């Protein structure tokens, strides 16, 4: 029985060895036919080139990052300078506007004061004229009442008027 078992085991081993050799020949033929070794080498080179390109891209990106950071700092400084200049200009313009507004306000104040003075003068003149007119009317009414009371005053007033006219020589 062991002989049979060894015989079977021997046949299996020979069969497996034969299958293994056929498989090696078939794989060798496939490798040569399809040039798998070249394809693997090409793949390896592409991967190696990709890694090299990635490293170069990384270095370039780092350089670009540093340059961008430097540019960012420069831009920030320029922005601060622009803001400071803008603030200075805003202060100057604001002061100029305030000064112009004061000048314009003074001009308006003077114009208003002149208008008020003119109106006061006109009102005084109107009041004086009205007062004088009322005084004349009162004097006229008084004289008329006095003349009605005493008719002899007519001659007296006429004589006084003539005397006054004589004194006014031309």
C-alpha positions as CSV (number, residue, x, y, z in Angstrom):
1,X,0.0,0.0,0.0
2,X,2.8,2.4,0.7
3,X,4.2,1.5,-2.7
4,X,0.9,2.5,-4.3
5,X,0.8,5.6,-2.3
6,X,4.4,6.5,-3.2
7,X,3.6,5.7,-6.9
8,X,0.6,8.0,-6.8
9,X,2.7,10.6,-5.0
10,X,5.4,10.3,-7.6
11,X,2.9,10.6,-10.5
12,X,1.4,13.7,-8.8
13,X,4.8,15.2,-8.4
14,X,5.9,14.5,-12.0
15,X,2.5,15.9,-13.2
16,X,2.9,19.0,-11.1
17,X,6.5,19.4,-12.2
18,X,5.4,19.0,-15.8
19,X,2.6,21.5,-15.3
20,X,5.0,23.9,-13.6
21,X,7.4,23.6,-16.6
22,X,4.6,24.2,-19.1
23,X,3.5,27.1,-17.0
24,X,7.0,28.6,-17.0
25,X,7.3,28.1,-20.8
26,X,3.9,29.6,-21.3
27,X,4.7,32.6,-19.0
28,X,8.1,33.0,-20.8
29,X,6.4,33.0,-24.1
30,X,3.8,35.5,-22.9
31,X,6.5,37.7,-21.5
32,X,8.4,37.6,-24.8
33,X,5.3,37.9,-27.0
34,X,3.8,40.8,-25.2
35,X,7.1,42.3,-24.0
36,X,5.9,42.5,-20.5
37,X,9.4,43.2,-19.1
38,X,9.6,46.2,-21.4
39,X,6.1,47.3,-20.4
40,X,7.0,46.9,-16.7
41,X,10.2,48.9,-17.3
42,X,8.2,51.6,-19.2
43,X,5.7,51.7,-16.3
44,X,8.5,52.0,-13.8
45,X,10.1,54.8,-15.8
46,X,6.7,56.6,-16.1
47,X,6.3,56.3,-12.3
48,X,9.8,57.4,-11.8
49,X,9.2,60.4,-14.2
50,X,5.9,61.2,-12.4
51,X,7.7,61.2,-9.0
52,X,10.4,63.5,-10.5
53,X,7.8,65.8,-12.0
54,X,5.9,65.8,-8.8
55,X,9.0,66.7,-6.8
56,X,9.8,69.5,-9.3
57,X,6.2,70.7,-9.2
58,X,6.4,70.6,-5.4
59,X,9.6,72.7,-5.4
60,X,8.2,75.1,-7.9
61,X,5.0,75.3,-5.8
62,X,7.0,76.0,-2.6
63,X,9.0,78.7,-4.5
64,X,5.7,80.2,-5.8
65,X,4.3,80.0,-2.3
66,X,7.3,81.9,-0.8
67,X,7.1,84.5,-3.6
68,X,3.4,84.9,-3.1
69,X,3.9,85.3,0.6
70,X,6.6,87.9,-0.1
71,X,4.3,89.7,-2.5
72,X,1.5,89.5,0.0
73,X,3.7,91.2,2.6
74,X,4.6,93.9,0.0
75,X,1.0,94.3,-0.9
76,X,0.0,94.6,2.8
77,X,2.7,97.3,3.2
78,X,1.5,99.1,0.1
79,X,-2.1,98.9,1.3
80,X,-1.1,100.3,4.7
81,X,0.8,103.2,2.9
82,X,-2.2,103.8,0.7
83,X,-4.6,103.8,3.7
84,X,-2.3,106.2,5.6
85,X,-2.1,108.5,2.5
86,X,-5.9,108.3,2.1
87,X,-6.4,109.2,5.7
88,X,-4.0,112.1,5.4
89,X,-5.8,113.3,2.3
90,X,-9.1,112.8,4.0
91,X,-8.0,114.9,6.9
92,X,-6.7,117.6,4.5
93,X,-9.9,117.5,2.4
94,X,-12.0,117.5,5.6
95,X,-10.1,120.5,7.0
96,X,-10.5,122.3,3.7
97,X,-14.2,121.5,3.6
98,X,-14.6,122.8,7.2
99,X,-12.6,126.0,6.2
100,X,-14.7,126.5,3.1
101,X,-17.9,125.9,5.1
102,X,-16.8,128.5,7.7
103,X,-16.0,131.0,4.9
104,X,-19.3,130.3,3.2
105,X,-21.1,130.4,6.6
106,X,-19.4,133.8,7.4
107,X,-20.5,135.0,3.9
108,X,-24.1,133.9,4.6
109,X,-23.9,135.4,8.1
110,X,-22.8,138.7,6.7
111,X,-25.4,138.6,3.9
112,X,-28.1,137.8,6.5
113,X,-26.8,140.6,8.8
114,X,-26.9,143.0,5.8
115,X,-30.4,141.9,5.0
116,X,-31.4,142.3,8.6
117,X,-29.8,145.8,8.8
118,X,-31.5,146.8,5.6
119,X,-34.9,145.5,6.8
120,X,-34.4,147.4,10.2
121,X,-33.5,150.6,8.3
122,X,-36.6,150.1,6.1
123,X,-38.8,149.4,9.1
124,X,-37.4,152.5,10.9
125,X,-38.0,154.6,7.8
126,X,-41.5,153.1,7.5
127,X,-42.2,153.7,11.2
128,X,-40.8,157.2,11.0
129,X,-42.8,158.0,7.9
130,X,-45.9,156.5,9.5
131,X,-45.3,158.3,12.8
132,X,-44.6,161.6,10.9
133,X,-47.8,161.1,8.9
134,X,-49.8,160.5,12.1
135,X,-48.2,163.5,13.8
136,X,-49.1,165.6,10.8
137,X,-52.6,164.3,10.8
138,X,-52.9,164.9,14.5
139,X,-51.5,168.4,14.1
140,X,-53.9,169.0,11.2
141,X,-56.8,167.8,13.3
142,X,-55.7,169.9,16.2
143,X,-55.3,173.0,14.1
144,X,-58.7,172.4,12.5
145,X,-60.3,171.9,15.9
146,X,-58.6,175.0,17.2
147,X,-59.7,177.0,14.1
148,X,-63.3,175.8,14.6
149,X,-63.2,176.8,18.2
150,X,-61.6,180.2,17.5
151,X,-62.1,181.8,14.1
152,X,-59.6,184.6,14.9
153,X,-56.8,182.2,14.7
154,X,-57.1,182.1,10.9
155,X,-55.7,185.5,10.5
156,X,-53.0,184.9,13.1
157,X,-51.8,181.7,11.3
158,X,-51.9,183.4,7.9
159,X,-49.8,186.3,9.2
160,X,-47.3,183.9,10.8
161,X,-47.0,182.0,7.6
162,X,-46.3,185.2,5.6
163,X,-43.7,186.3,8.1
164,X,-42.0,182.9,7.8
165,X,-42.0,183.2,4.0
166,X,-40.4,186.6,4.2
167,X,-37.6,185.2,6.3
168,X,-36.9,182.6,3.6
169,X,-35.4,184.7,1.0
170,X,-34.1,183.0,-2.2
